Amino acid sequence: MNLTNDADEEAFRQEIRAFIAANLPEDIRVRTKAGLRTSKDDSQRWHKILAAKGWIAPAWPKEAGGCAWEPARTYIFEEEMAMAGCPPLSPFPIKMVGPVIYTFGTDAQKAKWLDATRDGDMVWCQGYSEPGAGSDLANLQTRAVKDGDDYIVNGGKIWTSYGHQADWMFALVRTRFDGKAQEGISVLLIDMHAPGVSHRPIITIDGSHILNEIRFDDVRVPQFNRIGEENKGWTYAKFLLGNERASIAFIPQSTHLISRIKEIAGAERSGDGGLLADDPAFRARLASLEIELDALRITNERVLFDVKSGSAGNGGAILKSKGTFISQALSEVAMEAVQHYGLPWVMEALYPGWNLPPIGPDYAKTATPHYMRQRANTIEGGSEEVQKNVIAKQVLGL
């Protein structure tokens, strides 16, 4: 396994930079680089631009319409996008449900969903967590009972990111009600516009509406929409969760945040009146996190290589756990860097159309909401306690 960038990879990096410079819409770039909130339209526009180029699915096999890039190239691509101010893309279609469909779906299911998912014509959300089943996912209670050629689904999901904007949900449902809990779960693809589907917004501590509570009341779902075998959904769920946990290591995003913190430190003053960038304690803390991020980057490449080789293991838990620590620590450093300018929090200033002058430097207005949002990383994709248990049992053998 080659963990270094060779000449071909550097040429590839330059190709990506040139493409982004020529094709990323300027209005999106300005908002993203400033740390402002991006919209569904922003993400979808950029998704379709990448799809037209053939770059939207870096790790997908070519027979599924992907690039089949090596892990190093995939990482370079994601890093360059983050550093250039590209809007974040939803992980649901490309990193989660897409691989499940092309790995476990039938030819008819691939024909219905795969191209539209890859090309951005379908917006997806994930239906895993429930009010009584989060980290203990096997305890889920949403029921799917057969009725002719359909299932009738009743129950609910919670913490559903972008559920209010989605066309489809890939959901875990209970299709058997006796025996071992993990052996009675199936994966259904549910039309979010079907009769009986409703949602309630959940406003998070940073003031944004990303999360939702979803209700299913006698929702009719064709059996055709079940991925894989009935009652074998736990296997498919673990496959998907491995991809999710690797994707929320936040390595490209943390790399971009370090660059942004350095810019802030070059403008702000420390307690002795000198530049914050010259303060030994501040420099040491940021350097320590940068070293940890470099180590995580190498670990990520190893995990991606293992996934490509068919021996995925439990590297996703390591990436998720360590990536959460680093991203949260960097958000704290960013708060320290903007100092008292982080206290005013004008939510409206994070959205396009706000035209009043900022309180303090323009870069300060995003520090507090970013810090608040990063608290959720400890829970989403599997809580920190669960990840540490997975690492202890399945990696360290304790």
Helices and strands as residue ranges (DSSP letters): H 7-23, H 26-33, H 40-53, G 62-64, H 71-84, H 91-91, I 92-97, H 98-104, H 107-109, I 110-114, H 115-119, E 124-127, G 137-139, E 143-147, E 150-157, E 168-174, G 181-184, E 185-191, E 197-203, E 209-222, G 223-225, E 226-227, H 233-247, H 251-265, G 276-278, H 280-309, H 315-338, G 339-342, G 347-350, G 362-366, H 367-374, G 375-378, H 384-390, I 391-395
